[in-house]
């Protein structure tokens, strides 16, 4: 074992009366957690079995007790142990729609599943599922909230703080978490949100103190970030998920082409026709947001004396129906498995919150 001077003993997780020392490494630094077998076993079936079964190999001793070399990252293991010993820290993890949640708490969710720490697992699953809309109505509420955020109200004191989506959910990290931690319920909304963001707008690169030089598209148009424009952590997407995204964008464009072509020519026969303007808006580009455009069309009105009135009324009605169809087909478009609510843990999110109350009373 590494000499004591090279071992970090995290404050609050090294008990003098602990009965086992867990060793783990983070960024090349060894961490030692002296904790209680009874506490771990009471919350984790895996730890309970590990401590109950007789070992054929004699454990190495450290500080007078058994020691175990853990294969997990020390930071993630520390977060898991703090969740068990200091339940109040879990409340910070349950902050509503924390933009960094999928990255910050990915490790503890994966470990809570690995070691069957049921309460932590359910609470974090419930948090991530609540963040991402599962219905079109919830999606519209989230978009209304985002529309209310003003870029001008964001502090401008450094490079990163000018981005309004610092206060919005980040879809690429959510997709990675959903794949690794098996939370498929959040995938449809996350993939759709990612499809509306330009692949040139990279979350990390643009926040760098030395952002990349200007990019241009195939036609030589400069692709520069504009205030209020969304960014994504594109580097977190796996090749498989990039293919899912490409498939979804293809089907979305196919869908809006059908909507655009369904309507009859307006009697006004003008390029400035309101109906034609809205229909062309559906074909704006590959990072278009058809749900947003269809919503704009569905609530658009024209004076009754206009030749466009009847045609616009029919287009608005079709747009409302089309939005529902689009949302219902997101799993198909992006090649995602259909999921039933709570199929992964068998309990409702409400039960998880009740368990949280019990957990805090221990």
N, C-alpha and C positions, 0 to 999 in steps of 0.2 A: 504494500500500500504506500501511497505517496506520503512523504514526511509531513508532519503537522503544519509546518510553516507554509506549505503549498495548498493547504485545505482550507476552504472558506466555510465558516459555520454561520449560516444565515440567522440574523437576529429574530427571535421569536419562534424559531423552529429547531432549536437545539436545547432540549430539556435535560437538566442534570439527572432527573429520575427516569429518563427515557429507557426503553428496553430493547431498542434496535437502532442501528445507524444505517441510513440509506445513503449510498454514495451515487452521485450523478455528476455529469460534466456539462458545462455550458461555456462556449467560446474558449475551450482549452483550459478552463479553470474547474478544479474539482470542488464540489460542494458536499458537505456532510450534514445530513438532517438526523438529529437524534430525537426520535419520536417514540410513541407507545404502541406496542403491538395491539393492545386492546382497542385503542381508538381506531386504528386502521381496520382491524378486523370487524369492528361494529358497523362500519360503513361500506366495506368492500368484501364481496364474496371471494374475490381472488386472493386478497391479503389474508382473509380468514383461513382459506385452504392452505396457503403457503406456510402460515405459521403453525397450523394444526398438524400437518403431515410431517412425519419424521424424515430428516434429511440423511441421505446416504453419504453426503460429503460434510465434513466438519466445517462449520462456519468460521471464518476468520474473525477474531475479536478486535474491537476498537473501542477504546475508552470504557472497557469493562463489560461490553455487551456484544451480542452478535452484530455482524455487519453484512450488508447485502449490496452488491454492485448492480445498480439499476441501469437498464439500457436507454432510459428516457432522458430527454434534455432537462438539465437541472432547473432551468427557469420554469418550464411547464410543470415539473414535479413539485417545485416550490409553490406554484399557484394552486395546485391540487391540494397540497397539505394545508395551505392557509385557508382554503375553503372549508376544510374539515375542522381545523382548530379555531378559526375566527370566522364564523358564518356571516358576520356583519359585512365582511369584505365582498361577499357575493352580491350585495345590494348594488355595488358600483358596477358589477357586470350586467346588471339588469336594467341599466339606463336605456330609456326608450330610443331606438334608432340611432345608436352610437355609430357614426360612420366608420370607426376603426374596430368595431366589435369583431368582425369576421377574421381579422388578423390578430388582434390582441388576445382574444379568448379561444382561438382555434386549438391551441395546444391543450388547454385544460379540458375542453370538450372531448377531444380525442382520447385523452388519458382517462377521463371519467367513464368513457365507454369501454376502454381497454380493461380497466380494473373494476368494472361494474359498480361504480359509485352512483347508485341509482338516482339519488336526489339531485346531485349536481348535474347529472346527465339530463334529467327531465327539465330542470330549471333553465339550463342553457338552450336546450332544444326549443322550449316554449318561447324564450326570448327571440331567437332567430326566426322562428315561424311567425311570431307576432309582428316582427319588423317588416317582413316582405308580404305584400298583398296576395291573397289567394282568390279574391273576387274582383270583378271589374269595378264594383262600387268602391272597394277599399283602394284600388289603384287610383281611381279618380280623386279620392280624398287626399292621397299622398301627393299626387301631382298638384292639387290645389295648394297644399302646404308649401311645396317647392316653389310654385309660382309666386307665393307671398314673400319669399326670401328676396331681398334686394341686394344686388352686388355692391351698391354704393354704401351699404351699412357695414360691410366687412372691413376690418382694419387693414390699412395698407402699409404697415410698418416693415414688412419683409416680403420676400418673393412668394412664399407659400400662402400667406394669409389673404391674398387677393382673390383666391379661388372660392367661388360661392359653393362649389360642391364639397368643400371641407365640412359642410353641414348636411351632406346628403349621403345616402347609402351608396356604397361602392360595389358594383355588380360583379367584377371579375374575382375579387377576393371572396365574395359570397358564393360564387359558383365553385371555387376551389374547396371552400369549407364544406359545402353541400356534398360534394363528391367524396371527400376524405372522411367526413364524419357521418355520411349517410343521412342527410337531411334533404331528401329530394323535393319536399313540398315547396321550397323556396326557389327552385330552379326556373320554372316558367317565367315568373316576374323578373328574375335576375337576368336571364338571357334576353328577354324583350328589352329591358332597360339598356343592356349593353349594346343591343342592335341599333339603338338611336344615337350612339356616341361614335364619333369619328375615330378610326384606328390610329390616326396621326396625333390624337390628343392623349398623350401618355401622362398618367397621374404623377409618376415619380420624376420623369425627365423634365417636365415643365416646371416642377417645383424646385429643381436643382438651381443652385446659385449661378450656374453657368448653363442655362437652357440651350438645347440644340439650335443650330442655325435654321433659318426658315426652310420649310419643305415646300415642294410644289407637286401638284397632281400631274396626271398624264398630259393635260392640256397646257401645262405651264403656269396654272393659277397658284398663287402663293397661299399656303395653308398655315395661317397664323391663328393662334389662340385669341379669342375675343372674350371680353368680360361677360360672365354669365354662361359661357360654354362649358359643357360637361367634359370631364376627363375620366380615364379608367386605368387600372393597373393591368395593362395588356400582357405584361410579362408573366403574369400568374396563370394565364390560360394554357391548358395542355393542348397538344395537337388535336386530340379527340374533340375537346370542347371548341376549339377553333373551327373544326369541321361542322359541329352542331350549329355554331353561330352562322357560318356561311350558308348552310342549308336553310336555316330559319329566315335569313335575309332574302334568300331567293324566293321562298314561298310567300313572304310578306309582299315583295314586289309583284309577284304573280297575282296575289290577292287584290292589291290596289289597282292593278291594270284591269282586272275584271270589273271592279266597281266603276272605274272611270269609263269603261266601254259600255256599261249597261244602259246608261241614260240615253234617251232620244235627243236629237238636236233641238235646241231651244228655238221657238218661233222668232225670237229677236234676231237670230242669225248674225250675231256680232261677236268679234273676238273679245270684246269687253263685257260680254254676258257674265253676270254674277255666277250663274251655274257653271259655265265653262271655266271661269277663273278658279273656282273651288275644285273642280275635277282635275285641272292641271296641277293644282297644288299637291295632289296625292302622288304625283310622279316626280316630285322635286329632286329626289336623289336617294342613294343607298343608305344614308343615315337618317332618313325621314322617320317621323314618328306618326304612323298611320292612325293610331288610337287618338292622338291629339287632333290631327286634321279632321278625322271623321267626327269627332266631338264638335269641332268648330262648325262643320257643315250641318250637323244635326240641330244646332240651335240658331243657325242663320235664317234670317227672314228677309223678304222683299215686299215692298208695297203691293197691295192687291191689283193696282192698275198696271203694274209692270208686266210685259209679256213673259218675263222670267218667272213670275210668281208660281204658277202651277208646277212647272218643271223643277223649281227650287224646292217646293214643298215635297215633291216625290223623292228628290235626291236626299233631302233631310231625313225622310222616313227610312229610306234604304240605308242611310249611314248609321242610324241608330241600330238597326238590325245587324248591319255588317260589323259594328264594334263588338257586339255580343258573340257573333260567330268567330271573329278573330281571336278574342280572348279564350273562348272554349277550345280552340284548336292550337293553342301555343305549344302544347306538348308534342303534337304531331309535327308542327312546323320545324321545331328545333330537335326533333328526334329524341324526345325525352320519354321515360316510362310514365304511364298514367299512375298517379298515386292516390290512395284513399287517405282521408284525414286520419292522422295519428296511427298509421299502419305500422310504424316502426317501434312504438313503445306500448301500444295497447291501452293507454290511458289518455284522458283529456288533459289539456293544458291547465284547466282549472284545478284538477287533482294535483298537478305538479306544484301549483302555488300553495295549496293546502299543506302539502308535504314540506314546503319551504318554511311555513309557520311552525310545523312540528320540529323541523331541523334546527331552527333557531332557539327552540326551547330546551334543547338537549344540554 
